[in-house]
């Protein structure tokens, strides 16, 4: 309940934040469903109190429009199929990230830096990579919640908040499709470095940015509407990592104000969920053993195993 309230207040999306808290505990869907209604109600009340005290309005925080692209007024039915295709791309990004991070952790382990007694050495090791990355590509800095507005619209580096010097030492700008998409993968590297070096903090908005930048590059290259391209890949990338197939689309749609893109974003998220079942990035996510069936657990299978073991005992006797 507390987690649902906190996430609902943080995102400003009561339904999305509450569902996120319920989904992230498991690898496939809302397995802890008993307190679904109470969690959503808690999220609604918590957001009301938080926004009242902070005087922060309830509204989208990103505007994906620019001089050449307006809001998505209507979406064709084919956008759902496009969402499925973009979901596969986002899932592929998440698989690449999981593979890279797993191997990077092995390097950190080989260097004997995972022991907490060497936390300072591990932090220096990680920040060496991060500093080099951030100085070269300032678009990869920070948590991305505020940076997303500039990057999704391919704005100049001088408009990046919290960054100085904004252009870094390379003068990197999002002036080509290739350089735009590259930021998405470079952001995945920074997430891995941050986690490996022991930094506390989330990877939800960084995953949004990584997927969204690749989605922006695809939109510019293929010519699909920006909200569909950006939000679908962003949702797919985050869903594959956090396993939050319902919460992620709700959060992204509200934060961007692109309601019409909803069906395509949901399809991308579900496609990513089904195609990345083997990825277990969050180790604490487990299937419930007290329900009759889930995609990763079946009571029937457990009973059959018990029957087989009983038969073996009898045969032995």
Secondary structure as a PSIPRED ss2 file (coil, helix, strand):
# PSIPRED VFORMAT (PSIPRED V4.0)

   1 X C   1.000  0.000  0.000
   2 X H   0.000  1.000  0.000
   3 X H   0.000  1.000  0.000
   4 X H   0.000  1.000  0.000
   5 X H   0.000  1.000  0.000
   6 X H   0.000  1.000  0.000
   7 X H   0.000  1.000  0.000
   8 X H   0.000  1.000  0.000
   9 X H   0.000  1.000  0.000
  10 X H   0.000  1.000  0.000
  11 X H   0.000  1.000  0.000
  12 X C   1.000  0.000  0.000
  13 X C   1.000  0.000  0.000
  14 X H   0.000  1.000  0.000
  15 X H   0.000  1.000  0.000
  16 X H   0.000  1.000  0.000
  17 X H   0.000  1.000  0.000
  18 X H   0.000  1.000  0.000
  19 X H   0.000  1.000  0.000
  20 X H   0.000  1.000  0.000
  21 X H   0.000  1.000  0.000
  22 X H   0.000  1.000  0.000
  23 X H   0.000  1.000  0.000
  24 X C   1.000  0.000  0.000
  25 X C   1.000  0.000  0.000
  26 X C   1.000  0.000  0.000
  27 X C   1.000  0.000  0.000
  28 X C   1.000  0.000  0.000
  29 X C   1.000  0.000  0.000
  30 X C   1.000  0.000  0.000
  31 X C   1.000  0.000  0.000
  32 X C   1.000  0.000  0.000
  33 X C   1.000  0.000  0.000
  34 X C   1.000  0.000  0.000
  35 X C   1.000  0.000  0.000
  36 X H   0.000  1.000  0.000
  37 X H   0.000  1.000  0.000
  38 X H   0.000  1.000  0.000
  39 X H   0.000  1.000  0.000
  40 X H   0.000  1.000  0.000
  41 X H   0.000  1.000  0.000
  42 X H   0.000  1.000  0.000
  43 X H   0.000  1.000  0.000
  44 X H   0.000  1.000  0.000
  45 X H   0.000  1.000  0.000
  46 X H   0.000  1.000  0.000
  47 X H   0.000  1.000  0.000
  48 X H   0.000  1.000  0.000
  49 X H   0.000  1.000  0.000
  50 X H   0.000  1.000  0.000
  51 X H   0.000  1.000  0.000
  52 X H   0.000  1.000  0.000
  53 X H   0.000  1.000  0.000
  54 X H   0.000  1.000  0.000
  55 X C   1.000  0.000  0.000
  56 X C   1.000  0.000  0.000
  57 X C   1.000  0.000  0.000
  58 X C   1.000  0.000  0.000
  59 X C   1.000  0.000  0.000
  60 X C   1.000  0.000  0.000
  61 X C   1.000  0.000  0.000
  62 X C   1.000  0.000  0.000
  63 X C   1.000  0.000  0.000
  64 X C   1.000  0.000  0.000
  65 X C   1.000  0.000  0.000
  66 X C   1.000  0.000  0.000
  67 X C   1.000  0.000  0.000
  68 X C   1.000  0.000  0.000
  69 X C   1.000  0.000  0.000
  70 X C   1.000  0.000  0.000
  71 X C   1.000  0.000  0.000
  72 X C   1.000  0.000  0.000
  73 X C   1.000  0.000  0.000
  74 X C   1.000  0.000  0.000
  75 X C   1.000  0.000  0.000
  76 X C   1.000  0.000  0.000
  77 X C   1.000  0.000  0.000
  78 X H   0.000  1.000  0.000
  79 X H   0.000  1.000  0.000
  80 X H   0.000  1.000  0.000
  81 X H   0.000  1.000  0.000
  82 X H   0.000  1.000  0.000
  83 X H   0.000  1.000  0.000
  84 X H   0.000  1.000  0.000
  85 X H   0.000  1.000  0.000
  86 X H   0.000  1.000  0.000
  87 X H   0.000  1.000  0.000
  88 X H   0.000  1.000  0.000
  89 X H   0.000  1.000  0.000
  90 X H   0.000  1.000  0.000
  91 X H   0.000  1.000  0.000
  92 X H   0.000  1.000  0.000
  93 X H   0.000  1.000  0.000
  94 X H   0.000  1.000  0.000
  95 X H   0.000  1.000  0.000
  96 X H   0.000  1.000  0.000
  97 X H   0.000  1.000  0.000
  98 X H   0.000  1.000  0.000
  99 X H   0.000  1.000  0.000
 100 X H   0.000  1.000  0.000
 101 X H   0.000  1.000  0.000
 102 X H   0.000  1.000  0.000
 103 X H   0.000  1.000  0.000
 104 X H   0.000  1.000  0.000
 105 X H   0.000  1.000  0.000
 106 X H   0.000  1.000  0.000
 107 X H   0.000  1.000  0.000
 108 X H   0.000  1.000  0.000
 109 X H   0.000  1.000  0.000
 110 X H   0.000  1.000  0.000
 111 X C   1.000  0.000  0.000
 112 X C   1.000  0.000  0.000
 113 X C   1.000  0.000  0.000
 114 X C   1.000  0.000  0.000
 115 X C   1.000  0.000  0.000
 116 X H   0.000  1.000  0.000
 117 X H   0.000  1.000  0.000
 118 X H   0.000  1.000  0.000
 119 X H   0.000  1.000  0.000
 120 X H   0.000  1.000  0.000
 121 X H   0.000  1.000  0.000
 122 X H   0.000  1.000  0.000
 123 X H   0.000  1.000  0.000
 124 X H   0.000  1.000  0.000
 125 X H   0.000  1.000  0.000
 126 X H   0.000  1.000  0.000
 127 X H   0.000  1.000  0.000
 128 X H   0.000  1.000  0.000
 129 X H   0.000  1.000  0.000
 130 X H   0.000  1.000  0.000
 131 X H   0.000  1.000  0.000
 132 X H   0.000  1.000  0.000
 133 X H   0.000  1.000  0.000
 134 X H   0.000  1.000  0.000
 135 X H   0.000  1.000  0.000
 136 X H   0.000  1.000  0.000
 137 X C   1.000  0.000  0.000
 138 X H   0.000  1.000  0.000
 139 X H   0.000  1.000  0.000
 140 X H   0.000  1.000  0.000
 141 X C   1.000  0.000  0.000
 142 X C   1.000  0.000  0.000
 143 X C   1.000  0.000  0.000
 144 X C   1.000  0.000  0.000
 145 X C   1.000  0.000  0.000
 146 X C   1.000  0.000  0.000
 147 X C   1.000  0.000  0.000
 148 X H   0.000  1.000  0.000
 149 X H   0.000  1.000  0.000
 150 X H   0.000  1.000  0.000
 151 X H   0.000  1.000  0.000
 152 X H   0.000  1.000  0.000
 153 X C   1.000  0.000  0.000
 154 X C   1.000  0.000  0.000
 155 X C   1.000  0.000  0.000
 156 X C   1.000  0.000  0.000
 157 X H   0.000  1.000  0.000
 158 X H   0.000  1.000  0.000
 159 X H   0.000  1.000  0.000
 160 X C   1.000  0.000  0.000
 161 X C   1.000  0.000  0.000
 162 X C   1.000  0.000  0.000
 163 X C   1.000  0.000  0.000
 164 X C   1.000  0.000  0.000
 165 X C   1.000  0.000  0.000
 166 X C   1.000  0.000  0.000
 167 X C   1.000  0.000  0.000
 168 X C   1.000  0.000  0.000
 169 X C   1.000  0.000  0.000
 170 X C   1.000  0.000  0.000
 171 X C   1.000  0.000  0.000
 172 X C   1.000  0.000  0.000
 173 X C   1.000  0.000  0.000
 174 X C   1.000  0.000  0.000
 175 X C   1.000  0.000  0.000
 176 X C   1.000  0.000  0.000
 177 X H   0.000  1.000  0.000
 178 X H   0.000  1.000  0.000
 179 X H   0.000  1.000  0.000
 180 X H   0.000  1.000  0.000
 181 X H   0.000  1.000  0.000
 182 X H   0.000  1.000  0.000
 183 X H   0.000  1.000  0.000
 184 X H   0.000  1.000  0.000
 185 X H   0.000  1.000  0.000
 186 X H   0.000  1.000  0.000
 187 X H   0.000  1.000  0.000
 188 X H   0.000  1.000  0.000
 189 X H   0.000  1.000  0.000
 190 X H   0.000  1.000  0.000
 191 X H   0.000  1.000  0.000
 192 X H   0.000  1.000  0.000
 193 X H   0.000  1.000  0.000
 194 X H   0.000  1.000  0.000
 195 X H   0.000  1.000  0.000
 196 X H   0.000  1.000  0.000
 197 X C   1.000  0.000  0.000
 198 X C   1.000  0.000  0.000
 199 X C   1.000  0.000  0.000
 200 X C   1.000  0.000  0.000
 201 X C   1.000  0.000  0.000
 202 X C   1.000  0.000  0.000
 203 X C   1.000  0.000  0.000
 204 X H   0.000  1.000  0.000
 205 X H   0.000  1.000  0.000
 206 X H   0.000  1.000  0.000
 207 X H   0.000  1.000  0.000
 208 X H   0.000  1.000  0.000
 209 X H   0.000  1.000  0.000
 210 X H   0.000  1.000  0.000
 211 X H   0.000  1.000  0.000
 212 X H   0.000  1.000  0.000
 213 X H   0.000  1.000  0.000
 214 X H   0.000  1.000  0.000
 215 X H   0.000  1.000  0.000
 216 X H   0.000  1.000  0.000
 217 X H   0.000  1.000  0.000
 218 X H   0.000  1.000  0.000
 219 X H   0.000  1.000  0.000
 220 X H   0.000  1.000  0.000
 221 X H   0.000  1.000  0.000
 222 X H   0.000  1.000  0.000
 223 X C   1.000  0.000  0.000
 224 X C   1.000  0.000  0.000
 225 X C   1.000  0.000  0.000
 226 X H   0.000  1.000  0.000
 227 X H   0.000  1.000  0.000
 228 X H   0.000  1.000  0.000
 229 X H   0.000  1.000  0.000
 230 X H   0.000  1.000  0.000
 231 X H   0.000  1.000  0.000
 232 X H   0.000  1.000  0.000
 233 X H   0.000  1.000  0.000
 234 X H   0.000  1.000  0.000
 235 X H   0.000  1.000  0.000
 236 X H   0.000  1.000  0.000
 237 X H   0.000  1.000  0.000
 238 X H   0.000  1.000  0.000
 239 X H   0.000  1.000  0.000
 240 X H   0.000  1.000  0.000
 241 X H   0.000  1.000  0.000
 242 X H   0.000  1.000  0.000
 243 X C   1.000  0.000  0.000
 244 X C   1.000  0.000  0.000
 245 X C   1.000  0.000  0.000
 246 X C   1.000  0.000  0.000
 247 X H   0.000  1.000  0.000
 248 X H   0.000  1.000  0.000
 249 X H   0.000  1.000  0.000
 250 X H   0.000  1.000  0.000
 251 X H   0.000  1.000  0.000
 252 X H   0.000  1.000  0.000
 253 X H   0.000  1.000  0.000
 254 X H   0.000  1.000  0.000
 255 X H   0.000  1.000  0.000
 256 X H   0.000  1.000  0.000
 257 X C   1.000  0.000  0.000
 258 X C   1.000  0.000  0.000
 259 X H   0.000  1.000  0.000
 260 X H   0.000  1.000  0.000
 261 X H   0.000  1.000  0.000
 262 X H   0.000  1.000  0.000
 263 X H   0.000  1.000  0.000
 264 X H   0.000  1.000  0.000
 265 X H   0.000  1.000  0.000
 266 X H   0.000  1.000  0.000
 267 X H   0.000  1.000  0.000
 268 X H   0.000  1.000  0.000
 269 X H   0.000  1.000  0.000
 270 X H   0.000  1.000  0.000
 271 X H   0.000  1.000  0.000
 272 X H   0.000  1.000  0.000
 273 X H   0.000  1.000  0.000
 274 X H   0.000  1.000  0.000
 275 X H   0.000  1.000  0.000
 276 X C   1.000  0.000  0.000
 277 X C   1.000  0.000  0.000
 278 X C   1.000  0.000  0.000
 279 X C   1.000  0.000  0.000
 280 X C   1.000  0.000  0.000
 281 X C   1.000  0.000  0.000
 282 X C   1.000  0.000  0.000
 283 X C   1.000  0.000  0.000
 284 X C   1.000  0.000  0.000
 285 X C   1.000  0.000  0.000
 286 X C   1.000  0.000  0.000
 287 X C   1.000  0.000  0.000
 288 X C   1.000  0.000  0.000
 289 X C   1.000  0.000  0.000
 290 X C   1.000  0.000  0.000
 291 X C   1.000  0.000  0.000
 292 X C   1.000  0.000  0.000
 293 X E   0.000  0.000  1.000
 294 X E   0.000  0.000  1.000
 295 X C   1.000  0.000  0.000
 296 X C   1.000  0.000  0.000
 297 X E   0.000  0.000  1.000
 298 X E   0.000  0.000  1.000
 299 X H   0.000  1.000  0.000
 300 X H   0.000  1.000  0.000
 301 X H   0.000  1.000  0.000
 302 X H   0.000  1.000  0.000
 303 X H   0.000  1.000  0.000
 304 X H   0.000  1.000  0.000
 305 X H   0.000  1.000  0.000
 306 X H   0.000  1.000  0.000
 307 X H   0.000  1.000  0.000
 308 X H   0.000  1.000  0.000
 309 X H   0.000  1.000  0.000
 310 X H   0.000  1.000  0.000
 311 X H   0.000  1.000  0.000
 312 X H   0.000  1.000  0.000
 313 X H   0.000  1.000  0.000
 314 X H   0.000  1.000  0.000
 315 X H   0.000  1.000  0.000
 316 X H   0.000  1.000  0.000
 317 X C   1.000  0.000  0.000
